[in-house]
Amino acid sequence: MTPATSKGFSAVDFADDVLGITLMPWQRWLLIHALELLSDGRFRFRTVLVLAARQNGKTLLVEVKNLWKLFVLRVPLVIGTAQILDYAEESWDKAVEIVEGIPDLAAELIHVDRTNGKKAFKLANGSRWKIAAASRKGGRSLSADDVNLDELREHHTWESWGAVTKTTMARRRAQVWATAACSSSSVG
């Protein structure tokens, strides 16, 4: 893997150099491999499933990846979901806090909607990060470049997956990232 074959190196550099976040080795490895490129510039993996023990940085990894896609790749739309809407909003809130704490990034924020159930922000480059309910209606009618489903193991039906993952079909370089926690004893 090299910076020519994976955008993950750029994402890791963004975390270190811009966000001031030192990623754990597994997070660096995952970004480098999950953001691997095909010869035509598309991501090799359209769906990325992440299973890791609780409190090991899954949410931070997704926040870093989303911010990198918005600020560096300038993707038009990132959608965040979780089985409980508050969890997706909490991750979004943390990302907004990170952005507002870095003057160069904060200067790019042109709109932040903190209304519960409608949280979204928009950058000067047109990129947006919206929160959608994990339901059969979540994300419908949108075209997303990156979709995040948090706590996938807590989804008891396919309704949310079926709704929100379809938002990526019209986007050439789109990805769906699904994360889930497991007990540390079941990882091995």
C-alpha positions, 0 to 999 in steps of 0.5 A, a space after each residue: 500500500 502506498 499513498 497512490 493506492 490508498 486514500 487512507 494515508 491522507 486520512 491518517 495524515 489529516 487526523 495527525 496534522 489537522 485534527 491533532 489526533 493520534 490514531 491507534 494502530 488498528 485505526 490507521 490500518 483500517 483507514 489505509 485498507 478500507 480506503 484502498 483505491 481501484 485503478 479507476 479511482 473508486 474505492 475498492 470497498 463500497 461496504 466496510 464492516 467494523 467489529 471491535 471491542 467496546 471503548 476502542 475508538 470506533 466512533 472516533 475513527 468514523 468521526 475522523 473519516 467523515 471529517 476527512 471526506 468532507 474537508 479533503 475529498 469534499 464529498 457532497 453528503 455524509 449521513 450518520 445513523 444509529 439505532 438510537 438517534 441520540 447516539 448518532 447526534 452525539 457523534 455529530 456533536 463531537 465532530 462539530 466540537 472538533 471543527 469549531 476548535 480548529 480555526 482553519 476548519 471552523 472558518 469553513 463552517 457556513 451553517 450548523 443546525 443543532 435542532 434535535 432530530 435534524 442536526 446537520 452542518 454545511 461547509 463553504 465547499 458545499 459538503 454536508 453531514 446530516 443525521 438520519 433516523 435508523 428507520 425505513 425512512 431514514 435518508 430516503 430521497 438523498 444521494 449520499 457519498 458516505 453512510 454510517 450505521 453505528 451499533 449495527 448489531 442492535 438493528 433488529 430488522 433490515 429496514 434501516 439498512 435497506 433505506 439508507 444504503 440505497 442512498 449511495 447507489 448513484 454515487 460513484 465513489 460512495 461507501 457504507 460504513 457499519 460499526 458494531 461493538 462486541 465484548 472483548 472476550 468474543 474478539 480473538 
